């Protein structure tokens, strides 16, 4: 026997922010370009036939959470930043599943690359 779970998903792709994070003083002083992706899965929380913002997840508020945490502190590691965002979004919105990705585009190395990315996922115990 299996249970069919109907899920709804909100995706916020490539929020671009400057963050003052990294192991090196110049990263914390000058800032680095970051990208954030948020994927949130719900059951019957965003299906809004009333067309009412108060009856759904407001993705502008989700973006504000990312901006607030990004600017609230200087983290050495992207992993710490990603984890703080993930935990706060799960606490505030209680999704069935949340995926957070944080990308850093400039690294203090002599190697060409597009970016490095940290991804973290949390799922509820439904």
Order of alpha helices (4+ residues) and beta strands (2+ residues): beta-alpha-beta-alpha-alpha-beta-beta
